[in-house]
Amino acid sequence: MSYFRIQLVRSAIGLPRRTTNVLKALGLKKRMGTVFHPVTQSTAGQIMKVKELVTVEEVAERKTKQEVHLERKPDPGYYVESRGVDGL
């Protein structure tokens, strides 16, 4: 089964209530928030109503909140190869 990965990219501040209600129905609350929904016609219709505010990908499996967080986490910028002579 495939899923839509929907990420809210733009804020809904100042938009009509109908648009914000669609975002609530999709489960999008904050900017850069990500939700997964199964691929259905009703979900696709909701996405089309807010297509200017979201990015959508079709993925094979759903990810947990922790997996999405780790995916977005940047590399530290350095790697520790050895801790020295003492092992500290």
C-alpha positions in Angstrom: 0.0 0.0 0.0 1.3 3.5 -0.8 1.0 6.6 1.2 1.0 10.4 0.6 3.7 12.1 2.6 2.3 15.6 3.1 4.4 18.5 4.5 3.0 21.9 5.4 5.5 24.4 3.8 3.5 27.7 4.0 1.5 29.1 6.8 -2.3 29.3 6.7 -2.4 32.7 8.6 -4.9 35.0 7.0 -6.4 32.4 4.7 -10.2 31.5 4.7 -11.6 29.3 7.4 -12.4 26.7 4.8 -8.7 26.3 3.9 -7.6 26.1 7.5 -10.3 23.4 8.1 -8.9 21.3 5.3 -5.4 21.5 6.9 -6.9 20.5 10.3 -8.7 17.6 8.6 -5.4 16.4 7.1 -3.7 16.7 10.5 -1.4 19.6 9.7 -1.0 22.0 12.6 2.5 23.6 12.3 4.7 24.7 9.5 7.1 21.9 8.3 4.8 19.3 10.0 4.6 16.0 8.2 1.7 13.5 8.0 1.1 10.3 6.1 -2.2 9.3 4.6 -3.1 6.4 2.4 -3.6 7.1 -1.3 -7.3 7.6 -1.8 -9.4 9.9 -3.9 -10.8 11.8 -0.9 -7.3 12.5 0.4 -6.2 13.6 -3.1 -9.1 16.0 -3.2 -8.2 17.6 0.1 -4.6 18.0 -1.1 -5.7 19.7 -4.2 -7.6 22.3 -2.1 -4.4 23.3 -0.3 -1.8 22.5 -3.0 -0.1 25.9 -2.8 0.6 25.3 0.9 2.0 21.8 1.0 4.5 19.5 -0.7 3.4 15.9 -1.5 5.3 12.8 -2.2 4.1 9.3 -2.7 6.0 6.8 -0.5 5.8 3.1 -0.1 5.5 3.0 3.7 4.6 5.3 6.5 7.3 6.5 8.9 7.0 7.2 12.6 7.4 10.6 14.2 10.9 9.6 15.4 12.0 8.5 12.0 10.9 11.7 10.4 12.7 13.7 13.1 15.9 11.8 12.5 15.6 12.2 8.8 15.5 16.0 9.2 18.3 16.2 11.8 21.5 17.5 10.2 24.9 15.9 10.5 26.9 17.3 13.4 29.6 18.5 11.0 32.4 16.5 12.5 33.2 12.9 13.5 35.3 11.6 16.4 37.7 9.1 15.0 39.5 8.3 18.3 39.3 9.5 21.8 43.0 9.7 22.5 45.4 7.7 24.6 43.4 7.7 27.8 40.2 6.6 26.2 38.4 9.6 27.6 
